[in-house]
Amino acid sequence: MEPSPFPAATPERRVFANRTLNLRSLRAIGYDMDYTLVHYDIKEWEKAAFDRTRELLSGRGFPVDGLEFDPANRIQGLVFDMELGNLVKATRFGYIIRAHHGTRTLSYGEVRQAYSGTFINLSEERWRFTNTMFSLSQESLLAQLVDRLDEGSLEVEDRPTIMGYDGLYRLVDEVLGQSHWQGDLKAEIQRDPGRFVERDPLVAQTLRDQRAAGRKTFLITNSDWVYTSEMMTYAMAPDLAQGESWRDLFDLVIVSANKPSFFEDQNPFYRVVDEKAGLLQPHFGQLKEGAVYFGGNAAAVEQSFNLSGGDILYVGDHLFGDVHVSKSTLRWRTALIIRELEDEIRESALFAEQEEALSSLMVSKGKKEDELSQLRMARQRSGDKTIDQSITEVRRQVVALDDKIGPIAGAAGKLGNTTWGPLMRAGIDKSLFARQVERYADVYTSRVSNFGFVTPYGYLRAGRSNLPHDAATHSAGDPLLDGDPT
């Protein structure tokens, strides 16, 4: 038997299921391109986006000299508070556990003072969720510009003053978007793709296997045709067979799709009739396999392939524009690409021994706190003052345990990112980002080629979720695990 190009998957290359997904039942698999099929060096891409946005702001007269991209302090999944100008991290229930105002970390007391009794509801205008890798340059700009806004140094002569943090957010969002669609940023990437693109030699084989197994495959990207063609050629060419093109890996290619509108509206299709020049002509009726289309809508894709809902898996990196909308509107099955998982899982594995020690210490603390409660109750009921000595001793033991727990818990809170901690966790709880992933992504993984390890015939089973009362039958109760299904 010919050896498989896919060895056994290491933990960080697994595909994780929130809802059971039978890959055998799928009839089509669609893909986004940027940060999905084509992965970028995050520092290079986001720095280029940051620098271009800074240039555009400078061109509008804003004093932005000295602003620098700081990727070490940035992760996706944060929320910008339009009212207070803070970047915050929240639990799955929306409770805020960490916050920065500008580039300054707020203390525990400051966070409590600002957000006591407040929880994040993403449907409210006050909150803006940074939920893609493209958010890193945005967060970096916002943090530094909040500092300058507070200093009063963002005044521009003969122009209206930015009205508060909400106005600042809208300015950065507008100009960052402009840096993407104007073309200068992508032109820079096209000139030197080796600087920006991280090739994955197993992606082409993954797509090839899926098509050989009878799955329709299609590409739906917001990028234009010329950029898409050049990036896919660069990323795939070394791993293609002689005479094979990256186009041979797809039954359908749709560019400039304008997601999320692509999933929600009935936008018209245009066929790319001159692929070198990018010339278009209006298209009506069934989509033709092997063709390239501009714009369009998901309903027509379903009709052309005679598919619907659960027949289709869509894979993308954008929590809202890819998985949320396709899941909510069309009930497609969804997969989210989260590249940060690989580093976080590796770091967690190295931290496993300390995590086990932390878990044991927390169980011991829980027992001592229970003992202390019982002693205090006994003292209250009996009035026996001799119990006070025991109360003092158990309190001392709790403090001693806290002294051991503190450094380990602090280190656990820096896994993944030393400033904000793990992407998928907020303290001992799931993060707000993790809750959105759980809600809208059937499965999630670090890269497209991980589907090659499970094959198109795999069965991805969701794990049994733990409930707080499960600990009563399985153990003495671990505060780190209670209520946490991950």
Stockholm file with secondary structure:
# STOCKHOLM 1.0

chainA/1-486         MEPSPFPAATPERRVFANRTLNLRSLRAIGYDMDYTLVHYDIKEWEKAAFDRTRELLSGRGFPVDGLEFDPANRIQGLVFDMELGNLVKATRFGYIIRAHHGTRTLSYGEVRQAYSGTFINLSEERWRFTNTMFSLSQESLLAQLVDRLDEGSLEVEDRPTIMGYDGLYRLVDEVLGQSHWQGDLKAEIQRDPGRFVERDPLVAQTLRDQRAAGRKTFLITNSDWVYTSEMMTYAMAPDLAQGESWRDLFDLVIVSANKPSFFEDQNPFYRVVDEKAGLLQPHFGQLKEGAVYFGGNAAAVEQSFNLSGGDILYVGDHLFGDVHVSKSTLRWRTALIIRELEDEIRESALFAEQEEALSSLMVSKGKKEDELSQLRMARQRSGDKTIDQSITEVRRQVVALDDKIGPIAGAAGKLGNTTWGPLMRAGIDKSLFARQVERYADVYTSRVSNFGFVTPYGYLRAGRSNLPHDAATHSAGDPLLDGDPT
#=GR chainA/1-486 SS CCCCSSCCCCGGGCCEESSCEEGGGCSEEEECTBTTTBEECHHHHHHHHHHHHHHHHHHTTCCCTTCCCCGGGCCTTEEEETTTCEEEEEBTTCBEEEEEETTEECCHHHHHHHHTTCBCCTTSTTEEEECSTTHHHHHHHHHHHHHHHHHTCCCCTTSCCCCHHHHHHHHHHHHHHHHHHTSHHHHHHHHCHHHHEECCTTHHHHHHHHHHTTCEEEEECSSCHHHHHHHHHHHHGGGSCTTCCGGGGCSEEEESCCTTHHHHSCCCEEEEEETTTTEEEEECSSCCTTCEEEECCHHHHHHHHTCCGGGEEEEESCIIIIIIHIIIIICCEEEEECTTHHHHHHHHHHTHHHHHHHHHHHHHHHHHHHHHHHHHHHHHHHCCTTHHHHHHHHHHHHHHHHHHHHHHHHHHTTSSCTTTCCTTEETTEEBHHHHHHHHHCSEEESCTTHHHHHCTTCEECCCCCCCGGGHHHHSSCCTTTTTCCC
#=GC SS_cons         CCCCSSCCCCGGGCCEESSCEEGGGCSEEEECTBTTTBEECHHHHHHHHHHHHHHHHHHTTCCCTTCCCCGGGCCTTEEEETTTCEEEEEBTTCBEEEEEETTEECCHHHHHHHHTTCBCCTTSTTEEEECSTTHHHHHHHHHHHHHHHHHTCCCCTTSCCCCHHHHHHHHHHHHHHHHHHTSHHHHHHHHCHHHHEECCTTHHHHHHHHHHTTCEEEEECSSCHHHHHHHHHHHHGGGSCTTCCGGGGCSEEEESCCTTHHHHSCCCEEEEEETTTTEEEEECSSCCTTCEEEECCHHHHHHHHTCCGGGEEEEESCIIIIIIHIIIIICCEEEEECTTHHHHHHHHHHTHHHHHHHHHHHHHHHHHHHHHHHHHHHHHHHCCTTHHHHHHHHHHHHHHHHHHHHHHHHHHTTSSCTTTCCTTEETTEEBHHHHHHHHHCSEEESCTTHHHHHCTTCEECCCCCCCGGGHHHHSSCCTTTTTCCC
//
